[in-house]
Amino acid sequence: MPLRPISKVSCEGRLVDHPTGTEGPVRQGDFYYKFLPNGLPFPQNIESIVIAIPVLYSEGSQGCSFTEWTVARRNHCNAQWSLSGTLEKPTLNPSLHWVGVWHGWLRDGNLISC
């Protein structure tokens, strides 16, 4: 389905085991981690965080799509985010921008739209 921008969707985040975990249907704001095998404490043991970003489809229905935000390395666009907070209530910097779909922040485990 084609996407169109969502301008002001904010939502409460929820740590899940994986998008196919036991938490029930995926919802906007769900997130899970990809861990590094380094034995370090949070957040030094995180490679990336995968977040269900709010989307609005062209026919008007709302949903979400998982997107990965790299912490331990730069991604294909040479971008990288810093992770702080707790495992259940993370904060990422700088803002998260899925161009043409959603722009905002992950603050204390919640997605906050620009």
C-alpha positions as CSV (number, residue, x, y, z in Angstrom):
1,M,0.0,0.0,0.0
2,P,1.3,3.5,-0.8
3,L,2.0,5.7,2.2
4,R,1.3,9.3,2.8
5,P,2.7,11.5,5.6
6,I,1.4,11.5,9.2
7,S,2.0,14.9,10.7
8,K,1.0,14.6,14.4
9,V,0.8,11.0,15.6
10,S,2.3,10.3,19.0
11,C,2.0,7.1,21.0
12,E,3.0,5.2,24.0
13,G,5.9,2.8,23.5
14,R,5.9,-0.8,24.5
15,L,8.9,-3.1,24.7
16,V,8.2,-6.4,23.0
17,D,10.2,-9.6,22.6
18,H,9.9,-9.5,18.9
19,P,7.1,-8.5,16.4
20,T,6.0,-12.1,16.5
21,G,6.1,-12.4,20.3
22,T,3.4,-13.1,22.8
23,E,2.3,-9.5,23.4
24,G,-0.5,-9.7,20.9
25,P,-1.0,-7.7,17.7
26,V,1.8,-5.2,16.8
27,R,0.8,-1.6,17.6
28,Q,2.3,1.8,16.9
29,G,5.2,2.5,19.3
30,D,6.2,-1.2,19.9
31,F,9.9,-1.6,20.0
32,Y,12.5,-4.3,20.4
33,Y,16.3,-4.5,20.5
34,K,19.0,-6.2,18.5
35,F,21.8,-7.0,21.1
36,L,25.5,-7.1,20.7
37,P,27.2,-10.3,22.1
38,N,29.6,-8.2,24.3
39,G,28.3,-8.9,27.8
40,L,28.1,-5.1,28.6
41,P,25.2,-3.5,30.4
42,F,22.4,-1.4,28.7
43,P,22.9,0.6,26.6
44,Q,26.4,-0.5,25.6
45,N,25.1,-3.9,24.6
46,I,22.6,-2.6,22.0
47,E,23.3,-2.8,18.3
48,S,20.0,-1.2,17.2
49,I,16.4,-0.6,18.2
50,V,13.6,-1.6,15.9
51,I,10.5,0.6,16.3
52,A,6.9,0.3,15.0
53,I,6.6,3.8,13.4
54,P,3.1,5.2,12.8
55,V,2.1,5.3,9.1
56,L,-1.0,6.5,7.3
57,Y,-1.8,4.6,4.1
58,S,-3.1,6.3,1.0
59,E,-6.7,5.0,1.4
60,G,-6.7,6.6,4.9
61,S,-6.2,3.6,7.2
62,Q,-3.6,3.8,9.9
63,G,-1.0,1.2,10.8
64,C,2.7,0.9,11.6
65,S,5.9,-0.4,10.1
66,F,9.0,-1.6,11.9
67,T,12.1,0.5,11.2
68,E,15.6,0.0,12.5
69,W,17.6,2.8,14.2
70,T,21.3,2.0,14.6
71,V,23.1,2.7,17.8
72,A,26.4,0.8,17.6
73,R,27.4,1.8,14.1
74,R,26.4,4.1,11.2
75,N,23.7,2.9,8.9
76,H,23.6,3.0,5.0
77,C,22.9,6.8,5.2
78,N,25.8,7.4,7.5
79,A,23.4,8.1,10.4
80,Q,23.7,6.9,13.9
81,W,21.7,7.5,17.1
82,S,22.7,7.6,20.8
83,L,20.7,5.6,23.2
84,S,20.0,6.5,26.9
85,G,17.3,5.9,29.5
86,T,16.3,2.4,30.5
87,L,15.6,-0.9,28.7
88,E,11.8,-0.3,29.0
89,K,11.9,3.5,28.6
90,P,14.6,4.3,26.1
91,T,15.5,7.7,24.6
92,L,17.1,8.2,21.2
93,N,19.0,11.2,19.9
94,P,18.7,12.9,17.4
95,S,15.2,12.8,16.1
96,L,13.8,9.9,14.1
97,H,12.9,11.0,10.5
98,W,11.4,8.5,8.1
99,V,11.2,11.0,5.2
100,G,7.6,11.5,4.0
101,V,6.1,9.2,6.6
102,W,6.9,10.3,10.2
103,H,9.2,12.6,12.1
104,G,9.6,12.8,15.8
105,W,11.5,11.5,18.9
106,L,11.7,8.5,21.1
107,R,11.6,9.9,24.6
108,D,11.3,7.8,27.8
109,G,9.9,5.0,25.7
110,N,7.2,7.1,23.9
111,L,7.1,8.3,20.3
112,I,6.5,12.0,20.2
113,S,5.7,13.5,16.8
114,C,7.2,16.8,15.6
